[in-house]
Amino acid sequence: MKSRFILFAIAATALTVGPALAATTEAALMKACKADVEKLCPGVPMGGGKIIECLKKHTDQMTVGCAKQLKALKG
């Protein structure tokens, strides 16, 4: 159940960056960052980009794949 919440939160956050970008990066972001969100951002509420902001605070601790996908969100 927690994994579904995390995946939904990542997807919802990805959707806030724009429909075109979200469509191309949403699946990759969810796949690459699932474990990072569970480890680095437990309990962070979804919405308003909170999970993305949390991940950005932990860039030195996240996996390479997640960091790459997060960077792709920036454009």
HTML snippet that shows the backbone in 3Dmol.js (N, CA, C, O; Angstrom):
<script src="https://3Dmol.org/build/3Dmol-min.js"></script>
<div id="view" style="width:600px;height:400px;position:relative"></div>
<script>
const pdb = `
ATOM      1  N   MET A   1       0.823  -1.188   0.000  1.00  0.00           N
ATOM      2  CA  MET A   1       0.000   0.000   0.000  1.00  0.00           C
ATOM      3  C   MET A   1       0.871   1.259   0.000  1.00  0.00           C
ATOM      4  O   MET A   1       0.575   2.213  -0.718  1.00  0.00           O
ATOM      5  N   LYS A   2       1.938   1.268   0.795  1.00  0.00           N
ATOM      6  CA  LYS A   2       2.831   2.420   0.861  1.00  0.00           C
ATOM      7  C   LYS A   2       3.492   2.662  -0.489  1.00  0.00           C
ATOM      8  O   LYS A   2       3.670   3.811  -0.893  1.00  0.00           O
ATOM      9  N   SER A   3       3.860   1.581  -1.196  1.00  0.00           N
ATOM     10  CA  SER A   3       4.486   1.732  -2.504  1.00  0.00           C
ATOM     11  C   SER A   3       3.546   2.391  -3.495  1.00  0.00           C
ATOM     12  O   SER A   3       3.972   3.223  -4.296  1.00  0.00           O
ATOM     13  N   ARG A   4       2.273   2.029  -3.448  1.00  0.00           N
ATOM     14  CA  ARG A   4       1.301   2.646  -4.347  1.00  0.00           C
ATOM     15  C   ARG A   4       1.190   4.138  -4.059  1.00  0.00           C
ATOM     16  O   ARG A   4       1.113   4.947  -4.983  1.00  0.00           O
ATOM     17  N   PHE A   5       1.181   4.500  -2.792  1.00  0.00           N
ATOM     18  CA  PHE A   5       1.114   5.908  -2.405  1.00  0.00           C
ATOM     19  C   PHE A   5       2.321   6.665  -2.942  1.00  0.00           C
ATOM     20  O   PHE A   5       2.181   7.763  -3.479  1.00  0.00           O
ATOM     21  N   ILE A   6       3.488   6.088  -2.798  1.00  0.00           N
ATOM     22  CA  ILE A   6       4.716   6.731  -3.254  1.00  0.00           C
ATOM     23  C   ILE A   6       4.702   6.888  -4.766  1.00  0.00           C
ATOM     24  O   ILE A   6       5.048   7.950  -5.284  1.00  0.00           O
ATOM     25  N   LEU A   7       4.307   5.844  -5.475  1.00  0.00           N
ATOM     26  CA  LEU A   7       4.238   5.931  -6.928  1.00  0.00           C
ATOM     27  C   LEU A   7       3.230   6.984  -7.363  1.00  0.00           C
ATOM     28  O   LEU A   7       3.484   7.739  -8.302  1.00  0.00           O
ATOM     29  N   PHE A   8       2.098   7.037  -6.693  1.00  0.00           N
ATOM     30  CA  PHE A   8       1.095   8.040  -7.015  1.00  0.00           C
ATOM     31  C   PHE A   8       1.624   9.438  -6.734  1.00  0.00           C
ATOM     32  O   PHE A   8       1.397  10.363  -7.514  1.00  0.00           O
ATOM     33  N   ALA A   9       2.317   9.588  -5.637  1.00  0.00           N
ATOM     34  CA  ALA A   9       2.860  10.899  -5.276  1.00  0.00           C
ATOM     35  C   ALA A   9       3.893  11.370  -6.295  1.00  0.00           C
ATOM     36  O   ALA A   9       3.913  12.544  -6.664  1.00  0.00           O
ATOM     37  N   ILE A  10       4.734  10.476  -6.740  1.00  0.00           N
ATOM     38  CA  ILE A  10       5.727  10.834  -7.754  1.00  0.00           C
ATOM     39  C   ILE A  10       5.023  11.212  -9.049  1.00  0.00           C
ATOM     40  O   ILE A  10       5.379  12.197  -9.694  1.00  0.00           O
ATOM     41  N   ALA A  11       4.023  10.423  -9.423  1.00  0.00           N
ATOM     42  CA  ALA A  11       3.285  10.720 -10.654  1.00  0.00           C
ATOM     43  C   ALA A  11       2.578  12.065 -10.552  1.00  0.00           C
ATOM     44  O   ALA A  11       2.603  12.854 -11.496  1.00  0.00           O
ATOM     45  N   ALA A  12       1.959  12.324  -9.429  1.00  0.00           N
ATOM     46  CA  ALA A  12       1.252  13.592  -9.248  1.00  0.00           C
ATOM     47  C   ALA A  12       2.220  14.763  -9.302  1.00  0.00           C
ATOM     48  O   ALA A  12       1.906  15.809  -9.869  1.00  0.00           O
ATOM     49  N   THR A  13       3.380  14.591  -8.721  1.00  0.00           N
ATOM     50  CA  THR A  13       4.385  15.647  -8.747  1.00  0.00           C
ATOM     51  C   THR A  13       4.902  15.853 -10.162  1.00  0.00           C
ATOM     52  O   THR A  13       5.102  16.989 -10.594  1.00  0.00           O
ATOM     53  N   ALA A  14       5.117  14.775 -10.876  1.00  0.00           N
ATOM     54  CA  ALA A  14       5.586  14.879 -12.251  1.00  0.00           C
ATOM     55  C   ALA A  14       4.581  15.617 -13.114  1.00  0.00           C
ATOM     56  O   ALA A  14       4.959  16.349 -14.029  1.00  0.00           O
ATOM     57  N   LEU A  15       3.321  15.429 -12.830  1.00  0.00           N
ATOM     58  CA  LEU A  15       2.288  16.095 -13.611  1.00  0.00           C
ATOM     59  C   LEU A  15       2.280  17.602 -13.409  1.00  0.00           C
ATOM     60  O   LEU A  15       1.769  18.334 -14.256  1.00  0.00           O
ATOM     61  N   THR A  16       2.831  18.070 -12.314  1.00  0.00           N
ATOM     62  CA  THR A  16       2.850  19.515 -12.066  1.00  0.00           C
ATOM     63  C   THR A  16       3.899  20.236 -12.901  1.00  0.00           C
ATOM     64  O   THR A  16       3.858  21.462 -13.005  1.00  0.00           O
ATOM     65  N   VAL A  17       4.833  19.511 -13.497  1.00  0.00           N
ATOM     66  CA  VAL A  17       5.879  20.152 -14.289  1.00  0.00           C
ATOM     67  C   VAL A  17       5.463  20.366 -15.733  1.00  0.00           C
ATOM     68  O   VAL A  17       6.213  20.961 -16.507  1.00  0.00           O
ATOM     69  N   GLY A  18       4.312  19.906 -16.103  1.00  0.00           N
ATOM     70  CA  GLY A  18       3.807  20.112 -17.458  1.00  0.00           C
ATOM     71  C   GLY A  18       3.440  18.812 -18.109  1.00  0.00           C
ATOM     72  O   GLY A  18       4.182  17.835 -18.005  1.00  0.00           O
ATOM     73  N   PRO A  19       2.312  18.776 -18.780  1.00  0.00           N
ATOM     74  CA  PRO A  19       1.813  17.542 -19.380  1.00  0.00           C
ATOM     75  C   PRO A  19       2.769  16.890 -20.363  1.00  0.00           C
ATOM     76  O   PRO A  19       2.937  15.671 -20.327  1.00  0.00           O
ATOM     77  N   ALA A  20       3.398  17.655 -21.236  1.00  0.00           N
ATOM     78  CA  ALA A  20       4.280  17.055 -22.233  1.00  0.00           C
ATOM     79  C   ALA A  20       5.498  16.407 -21.582  1.00  0.00           C
ATOM     80  O   ALA A  20       5.855  15.274 -21.905  1.00  0.00           O
ATOM     81  N   LEU A  21       6.124  17.125 -20.675  1.00  0.00           N
ATOM     82  CA  LEU A  21       7.297  16.595 -19.990  1.00  0.00           C
ATOM     83  C   LEU A  21       6.918  15.427 -19.099  1.00  0.00           C
ATOM     84  O   LEU A  21       7.632  14.425 -19.052  1.00  0.00           O
ATOM     85  N   ALA A  22       5.819  15.544 -18.402  1.00  0.00           N
ATOM     86  CA  ALA A  22       5.380  14.481 -17.503  1.00  0.00           C
ATOM     87  C   ALA A  22       5.112  13.200 -18.261  1.00  0.00           C
ATOM     88  O   ALA A  22       5.420  12.115 -17.769  1.00  0.00           O
ATOM     89  N   ALA A  23       4.546  13.304 -19.441  1.00  0.00           N
ATOM     90  CA  ALA A  23       4.234  12.109 -20.216  1.00  0.00           C
ATOM     91  C   ALA A  23       5.495  11.344 -20.590  1.00  0.00           C
ATOM     92  O   ALA A  23       5.473  10.115 -20.665  1.00  0.00           O
ATOM     93  N   THR A  24       6.588  12.051 -20.825  1.00  0.00           N
ATOM     94  CA  THR A  24       7.819  11.387 -21.244  1.00  0.00           C
ATOM     95  C   THR A  24       8.684  10.926 -20.074  1.00  0.00           C
ATOM     96  O   THR A  24       9.499  10.016 -20.232  1.00  0.00           O
ATOM     97  N   THR A  25       8.520  11.537 -18.914  1.00  0.00           N
ATOM     98  CA  THR A  25       9.416  11.207 -17.805  1.00  0.00           C
ATOM     99  C   THR A  25       8.734  10.531 -16.625  1.00  0.00           C
ATOM    100  O   THR A  25       9.416  10.003 -15.747  1.00  0.00           O
ATOM    101  N   GLU A  26       7.430  10.533 -16.584  1.00  0.00           N
ATOM    102  CA  GLU A  26       6.706  10.006 -15.422  1.00  0.00           C
ATOM    103  C   GLU A  26       7.079   8.563 -15.108  1.00  0.00           C
ATOM    104  O   GLU A  26       7.430   8.256 -13.969  1.00  0.00           O
ATOM    105  N   ALA A  27       7.010   7.676 -16.086  1.00  0.00           N
ATOM    106  CA  ALA A  27       7.306   6.266 -15.846  1.00  0.00           C
ATOM    107  C   ALA A  27       8.760   6.071 -15.438  1.00  0.00           C
ATOM    108  O   ALA A  27       9.054   5.291 -14.532  1.00  0.00           O
ATOM    109  N   ALA A  28       9.659   6.770 -16.096  1.00  0.00           N
ATOM    110  CA  ALA A  28      11.084   6.640 -15.772  1.00  0.00           C
ATOM    111  C   ALA A  28      11.378   7.167 -14.373  1.00  0.00           C
ATOM    112  O   ALA A  28      12.163   6.576 -13.632  1.00  0.00           O
ATOM    113  N   LEU A  29      10.745   8.277 -14.018  1.00  0.00           N
ATOM    114  CA  LEU A  29      10.950   8.849 -12.686  1.00  0.00           C
ATOM    115  C   LEU A  29      10.439   7.904 -11.604  1.00  0.00           C
ATOM    116  O   LEU A  29      11.118   7.673 -10.603  1.00  0.00           O
ATOM    117  N   MET A  30       9.255   7.364 -11.805  1.00  0.00           N
ATOM    118  CA  MET A  30       8.687   6.443 -10.806  1.00  0.00           C
ATOM    119  C   MET A  30       9.580   5.224 -10.635  1.00  0.00           C
ATOM    120  O   MET A  30       9.834   4.785  -9.513  1.00  0.00           O
ATOM    121  N   LYS A  31      10.048   4.688 -11.731  1.00  0.00           N
ATOM    122  CA  LYS A  31      10.893   3.489 -11.664  1.00  0.00           C
ATOM    123  C   LYS A  31      12.242   3.789 -11.000  1.00  0.00           C
ATOM    124  O   LYS A  31      12.714   3.035 -10.149  1.00  0.00           O
ATOM    125  N   ALA A  32      12.844   4.898 -11.405  1.00  0.00           N
ATOM    126  CA  ALA A  32      14.183   5.216 -10.922  1.00  0.00           C
ATOM    127  C   ALA A  32      14.214   5.705  -9.478  1.00  0.00           C
ATOM    128  O   ALA A  32      15.207   5.507  -8.779  1.00  0.00           O
ATOM    129  N   CYS A  33      13.128   6.345  -9.023  1.00  0.00           N
ATOM    130  CA  CYS A  33      13.166   7.015  -7.721  1.00  0.00           C
ATOM    131  C   CYS A  33      12.339   6.348  -6.625  1.00  0.00           C
ATOM    132  O   CYS A  33      12.322   6.837  -5.495  1.00  0.00           O
ATOM    133  N   LYS A  34      11.669   5.269  -6.921  1.00  0.00           N
ATOM    134  CA  LYS A  34      10.809   4.632  -5.921  1.00  0.00           C
ATOM    135  C   LYS A  34      11.566   4.328  -4.628  1.00  0.00           C
ATOM    136  O   LYS A  34      11.127   4.713  -3.544  1.00  0.00           O
ATOM    137  N   ALA A  35      12.679   3.650  -4.741  1.00  0.00           N
ATOM    138  CA  ALA A  35      13.451   3.270  -3.547  1.00  0.00           C
ATOM    139  C   ALA A  35      14.023   4.507  -2.842  1.00  0.00           C
ATOM    140  O   ALA A  35      14.085   4.555  -1.614  1.00  0.00           O
ATOM    141  N   ASP A  36      14.435   5.496  -3.624  1.00  0.00           N
ATOM    142  CA  ASP A  36      14.984   6.720  -3.038  1.00  0.00           C
ATOM    143  C   ASP A  36      13.928   7.461  -2.222  1.00  0.00           C
ATOM    144  O   ASP A  36      14.212   7.947  -1.127  1.00  0.00           O
ATOM    145  N   VAL A  37      12.716   7.546  -2.755  1.00  0.00           N
ATOM    146  CA  VAL A  37      11.640   8.227  -2.032  1.00  0.00           C
ATOM    147  C   VAL A  37      11.336   7.482  -0.743  1.00  0.00           C
ATOM    148  O   VAL A  37      11.158   8.105   0.304  1.00  0.00           O
ATOM    149  N   GLU A  38      11.274   6.159  -0.805  1.00  0.00           N
ATOM    150  CA  GLU A  38      10.989   5.369   0.397  1.00  0.00           C
ATOM    151  C   GLU A  38      12.077   5.563   1.452  1.00  0.00           C
ATOM    152  O   GLU A  38      11.784   5.628   2.646  1.00  0.00           O
ATOM    153  N   LYS A  39      13.327   5.654   1.010  1.00  0.00           N
ATOM    154  CA  LYS A  39      14.455   5.757   1.941  1.00  0.00           C
ATOM    155  C   LYS A  39      14.692   7.187   2.431  1.00  0.00           C
ATOM    156  O   LYS A  39      14.890   7.415   3.624  1.00  0.00           O
ATOM    157  N   LEU A  40      14.671   8.141   1.509  1.00  0.00           N
ATOM    158  CA  LEU A  40      15.081   9.508   1.832  1.00  0.00           C
ATOM    159  C   LEU A  40      13.944  10.439   2.217  1.00  0.00           C
ATOM    160  O   LEU A  40      14.171  11.453   2.877  1.00  0.00           O
ATOM    161  N   CYS A  41      12.720  10.108   1.811  1.00  0.00           N
ATOM    162  CA  CYS A  41      11.598  11.019   2.025  1.00  0.00           C
ATOM    163  C   CYS A  41      10.387  10.335   2.650  1.00  0.00           C
ATOM    164  O   CYS A  41       9.260  10.577   2.218  1.00  0.00           O
ATOM    165  N   PRO A  42      10.590   9.494   3.647  1.00  0.00           N
ATOM    166  CA  PRO A  42       9.430   8.818   4.234  1.00  0.00           C
ATOM    167  C   PRO A  42       8.514   9.835   4.924  1.00  0.00           C
ATOM    168  O   PRO A  42       8.976  10.728   5.634  1.00  0.00           O
ATOM    169  N   GLY A  43       7.239   9.681   4.703  1.00  0.00           N
ATOM    170  CA  GLY A  43       6.281  10.555   5.361  1.00  0.00           C
ATOM    171  C   GLY A  43       6.087  11.913   4.704  1.00  0.00           C
ATOM    172  O   GLY A  43       5.288  12.716   5.183  1.00  0.00           O
ATOM    173  N   VAL A  44       6.802  12.185   3.618  1.00  0.00           N
ATOM    174  CA  VAL A  44       6.614  13.460   2.930  1.00  0.00           C
ATOM    175  C   VAL A  44       5.273  13.389   2.198  1.00  0.00           C
ATOM    176  O   VAL A  44       5.037  12.467   1.417  1.00  0.00           O
ATOM    177  N   PRO A  45       4.399  14.362   2.452  1.00  0.00           N
ATOM    178  CA  PRO A  45       3.085  14.329   1.809  1.00  0.00           C
ATOM    179  C   PRO A  45       3.192  14.662   0.323  1.00  0.00           C
ATOM    180  O   PRO A  45       4.055  15.429  -0.106  1.00  0.00           O
ATOM    181  N   MET A  46       2.294  14.067  -0.440  1.00  0.00           N
ATOM    182  CA  MET A  46       2.315  14.335  -1.875  1.00  0.00           C
ATOM    183  C   MET A  46       1.629  15.658  -2.184  1.00  0.00           C
ATOM    184  O   MET A  46       0.871  16.201  -1.380  1.00  0.00           O
ATOM    185  N   GLY A  47       1.920  16.144  -3.359  1.00  0.00           N
ATOM    186  CA  GLY A  47       1.288  17.367  -3.825  1.00  0.00           C
ATOM    187  C   GLY A  47       2.189  18.570  -3.668  1.00  0.00           C
ATOM    188  O   GLY A  47       2.984  18.659  -2.732  1.00  0.00           O
ATOM    189  N   GLY A  48       2.051  19.477  -4.587  1.00  0.00           N
ATOM    190  CA  GLY A  48       2.800  20.722  -4.513  1.00  0.00           C
ATOM    191  C   GLY A  48       4.294  20.569  -4.717  1.00  0.00           C
ATOM    192  O   GLY A  48       5.052  21.472  -4.363  1.00  0.00           O
ATOM    193  N   GLY A  49       4.739  19.460  -5.275  1.00  0.00           N
ATOM    194  CA  GLY A  49       6.162  19.261  -5.534  1.00  0.00           C
ATOM    195  C   GLY A  49       6.989  18.915  -4.309  1.00  0.00           C
ATOM    196  O   GLY A  49       8.216  19.015  -4.342  1.00  0.00           O
ATOM    197  N   LYS A  50       6.331  18.508  -3.223  1.00  0.00           N
ATOM    198  CA  LYS A  50       7.050  18.237  -1.970  1.00  0.00           C
ATOM    199  C   LYS A  50       8.033  17.082  -2.086  1.00  0.00           C
ATOM    200  O   LYS A  50       9.124  17.130  -1.518  1.00  0.00           O
ATOM    201  N   ILE A  51       7.649  16.042  -2.824  1.00  0.00           N
ATOM    202  CA  ILE A  51       8.550  14.897  -2.960  1.00  0.00           C
ATOM    203  C   ILE A  51       9.758  15.279  -3.808  1.00  0.00           C
ATOM    204  O   ILE A  51      10.888  14.910  -3.485  1.00  0.00           O
ATOM    205  N   ILE A  52       9.526  16.011  -4.882  1.00  0.00           N
ATOM    206  CA  ILE A  52      10.641  16.465  -5.705  1.00  0.00           C
ATOM    207  C   ILE A  52      11.571  17.356  -4.883  1.00  0.00           C
ATOM    208  O   ILE A  52      12.791  17.221  -4.970  1.00  0.00           O
ATOM    209  N   GLU A  53      11.012  18.253  -4.098  1.00  0.00           N
ATOM    210  CA  GLU A  53      11.842  19.120  -3.250  1.00  0.00           C
ATOM    211  C   GLU A  53      12.641  18.298  -2.252  1.00  0.00           C
ATOM    212  O   GLU A  53      13.812  18.583  -2.004  1.00  0.00           O
ATOM    213  N   CYS A  54      12.012  17.282  -1.679  1.00  0.00           N
ATOM    214  CA  CYS A  54      12.721  16.421  -0.737  1.00  0.00           C
ATOM    215  C   CYS A  54      13.884  15.719  -1.430  1.00  0.00           C
ATOM    216  O   CYS A  54      14.994  15.667  -0.901  1.00  0.00           O
ATOM    217  N   LEU A  55      13.620  15.179  -2.619  1.00  0.00           N
ATOM    218  CA  LEU A  55      14.685  14.503  -3.355  1.00  0.00           C
ATOM    219  C   LEU A  55      15.825  15.465  -3.667  1.00  0.00           C
ATOM    220  O   LEU A  55      16.994  15.088  -3.583  1.00  0.00           O
ATOM    221  N   LYS A  56      15.497  16.692  -4.023  1.00  0.00           N
ATOM    222  CA  LYS A  56      16.530  17.678  -4.331  1.00  0.00           C
ATOM    223  C   LYS A  56      17.411  17.969  -3.120  1.00  0.00           C
ATOM    224  O   LYS A  56      18.591  18.284  -3.275  1.00  0.00           O
ATOM    225  N   LYS A  57      16.851  17.866  -1.920  1.00  0.00           N
ATOM    226  CA  LYS A  57      17.629  18.090  -0.696  1.00  0.00           C
ATOM    227  C   LYS A  57      18.594  16.945  -0.421  1.00  0.00           C
ATOM    228  O   LYS A  57      19.537  17.093   0.356  1.00  0.00           O
ATOM    229  N   HIS A  58      18.357  15.806  -1.057  1.00  0.00           N
ATOM    230  CA  HIS A  58      19.164  14.618  -0.809  1.00  0.00           C
ATOM    231  C   HIS A  58      19.905  14.146  -2.060  1.00  0.00           C
ATOM    232  O   HIS A  58      20.164  12.953  -2.214  1.00  0.00           O
ATOM    233  N   THR A  59      20.241  15.065  -2.939  1.00  0.00           N
ATOM    234  CA  THR A  59      20.885  14.654  -4.190  1.00  0.00           C
ATOM    235  C   THR A  59      22.202  13.914  -3.957  1.00  0.00           C
ATOM    236  O   THR A  59      22.587  13.065  -4.761  1.00  0.00           O
ATOM    237  N   ASP A  60      22.879  14.226  -2.885  1.00  0.00           N
ATOM    238  CA  ASP A  60      24.145  13.551  -2.595  1.00  0.00           C
ATOM    239  C   ASP A  60      23.941  12.133  -2.062  1.00  0.00           C
ATOM    240  O   ASP A  60      24.905  11.376  -1.952  1.00  0.00           O
ATOM    241  N   GLN A  61      22.702  11.764  -1.730  1.00  0.00           N
ATOM    242  CA  GLN A  61      22.414  10.441  -1.189  1.00  0.00           C
ATOM    243  C   GLN A  61      21.599   9.569  -2.138  1.00  0.00           C
ATOM    244  O   GLN A  61      21.468   8.368  -1.907  1.00  0.00           O
ATOM    245  N   MET A  62      21.056  10.146  -3.190  1.00  0.00           N
ATOM    246  CA  MET A  62      20.183   9.366  -4.071  1.00  0.00           C
ATOM    247  C   MET A  62      20.982   8.561  -5.085  1.00  0.00           C
ATOM    248  O   MET A  62      22.160   8.816  -5.336  1.00  0.00           O
ATOM    249  N   THR A  63      20.299   7.588  -5.652  1.00  0.00           N
ATOM    250  CA  THR A  63      20.936   6.741  -6.655  1.00  0.00           C
ATOM    251  C   THR A  63      21.185   7.539  -7.927  1.00  0.00           C
ATOM    252  O   THR A  63      20.545   8.561  -8.172  1.00  0.00           O
ATOM    253  N   VAL A  64      22.110   7.063  -8.719  1.00  0.00           N
ATOM    254  CA  VAL A  64      22.462   7.738  -9.966  1.00  0.00           C
ATOM    255  C   VAL A  64      21.253   7.802 -10.901  1.00  0.00           C
ATOM    256  O   VAL A  64      21.010   8.832 -11.529  1.00  0.00           O
ATOM    257  N   GLY A  65      20.502   6.715 -10.994  1.00  0.00           N
ATOM    258  CA  GLY A  65      19.346   6.680 -11.878  1.00  0.00           C
ATOM    259  C   GLY A  65      18.288   7.699 -11.502  1.00  0.00           C
ATOM    260  O   GLY A  65      17.718   8.355 -12.374  1.00  0.00           O
ATOM    261  N   CYS A  66      18.024   7.836 -10.227  1.00  0.00           N
ATOM    262  CA  CYS A  66      17.043   8.808  -9.757  1.00  0.00           C
ATOM    263  C   CYS A  66      17.545  10.220 -10.007  1.00  0.00           C
ATOM    264  O   CYS A  66      16.784  11.080 -10.449  1.00  0.00           O
ATOM    265  N   ALA A  67      18.804  10.463  -9.732  1.00  0.00           N
ATOM    266  CA  ALA A  67      19.372  11.791  -9.956  1.00  0.00           C
ATOM    267  C   ALA A  67      19.278  12.178 -11.429  1.00  0.00           C
ATOM    268  O   ALA A  67      18.991  13.329 -11.758  1.00  0.00           O
ATOM    269  N   LYS A  68      19.517  11.224 -12.297  1.00  0.00           N
ATOM    270  CA  LYS A  68      19.437  11.480 -13.730  1.00  0.00           C
ATOM    271  C   LYS A  68      18.008  11.844 -14.141  1.00  0.00           C
ATOM    272  O   LYS A  68      17.808  12.779 -14.917  1.00  0.00           O
ATOM    273  N   GLN A  69      17.032  11.125 -13.637  1.00  0.00           N
ATOM    274  CA  GLN A  69      15.645  11.406 -13.965  1.00  0.00           C
ATOM    275  C   GLN A  69      15.189  12.732 -13.360  1.00  0.00           C
ATOM    276  O   GLN A  69      14.426  13.471 -13.984  1.00  0.00           O
ATOM    277  N   LEU A  70      15.644  13.028 -12.175  1.00  0.00           N
ATOM    278  CA  LEU A  70      15.301  14.297 -11.539  1.00  0.00           C
ATOM    279  C   LEU A  70      15.875  15.471 -12.348  1.00  0.00           C
ATOM    280  O   LEU A  70      15.218  16.496 -12.529  1.00  0.00           O
ATOM    281  N   LYS A  71      17.090  15.300 -12.819  1.00  0.00           N
ATOM    282  CA  LYS A  71      17.708  16.324 -13.652  1.00  0.00           C
ATOM    283  C   LYS A  71      16.924  16.517 -14.954  1.00  0.00           C
ATOM    284  O   LYS A  71      16.802  17.639 -15.446  1.00  0.00           O
ATOM    285  N   ALA A  72      16.397  15.428 -15.504  1.00  0.00           N
ATOM    286  CA  ALA A  72      15.605  15.505 -16.736  1.00  0.00           C
ATOM    287  C   ALA A  72      14.337  16.337 -16.547  1.00  0.00           C
ATOM    288  O   ALA A  72      13.842  16.938 -17.500  1.00  0.00           O
ATOM    289  N   LEU A  73      13.811  16.374 -15.320  1.00  0.00           N
ATOM    290  CA  LEU A  73      12.640  17.188 -15.040  1.00  0.00           C
ATOM    291  C   LEU A  73      12.934  18.678 -15.175  1.00  0.00           C
ATOM    292  O   LEU A  73      12.055  19.467 -15.522  1.00  0.00           O
ATOM    293  N   LYS A  74      14.136  19.037 -14.907  1.00  0.00           N
ATOM    294  CA  LYS A  74      14.523  20.448 -14.965  1.00  0.00           C
ATOM    295  C   LYS A  74      14.590  20.965 -16.397  1.00  0.00           C
ATOM    296  O   LYS A  74      14.539  22.170 -16.646  1.00  0.00           O
ATOM    297  N   GLY A  75      14.706  20.021 -17.333  1.00  0.00           N
ATOM    298  CA  GLY A  75      14.755  20.440 -18.745  1.00  0.00           C
ATOM    299  C   GLY A  75      16.068  20.393 -19.352  1.00  0.00           C
ATOM    300  O   GLY A  75      16.217  20.723 -20.528  1.00  0.00           O
TER     301      GLY A  75
END
`;
const viewer = $3Dmol.createViewer("view");
viewer.addModel(pdb, "pdb");
viewer.setStyle({}, {cartoon: {color: "spectrum"}});
viewer.zoomTo();
viewer.render();
</script>
